[in-house]
Amino acid sequence: MKAICTYCSANKLRDAGLLPAVRRYVDGRIETLHTSAEQQGIHFCILSGEYGLIDGDYLLPWYDHLLVSNEIPRLIEVVQQQLREKNITEINYYTVSTAIDPNVVPYLEVIEKGCANAGIHFRKHILS
C-alpha cells in the first residue's frame, strides 16, 4: 500500500481528551496533505516523535515532544515495525528543507532509515 506521510507539528490543540491526529496537530501542511491523500484514495500517516508512524485518525492526547538525536535509533525500530504492521510498501514523505528548519532532521533520518530497514520504497518531497 502507498502512503503519504509528513512529520508532526509543534502547534497542537490543547483540548482535553483524545483527538484524531489530523485535528490535534494544527498545521496547514498536515491538513493539505491529509486532504490530498483522501482525494487520491491513498493512506495518510504522520511521523510523531512521541508515537512513531500514526494514522491521521489515531487518537492523541495533548503532548509536547520534539524528537532529539539520541531518540532516533529507538524510533527507527518502532517505525520499521509500524510500516510492516500497516502493510505500507511505499512512502511519499513531505518535509520542509532541513536548511529552513533543522528540527526536521531527526524526523527525516527516522523515516528514511525505517523505510530502508523495512525494505520500503521511500520518496522525499521538499515543500516550499
Secondary structure, 3 states (H helix, E strand, C coil): CEEEEEECCCCECCCCCCEEHHHHECCHHHHHHHHHHHHHCCEEEEEECCCEEEECCCEECCCCCCCCHHHHHHHHHHHHHHHHHCCCCEEEEEEECCCCCHHHHHHHHHHHHHHHHHCCEEEEEEEC
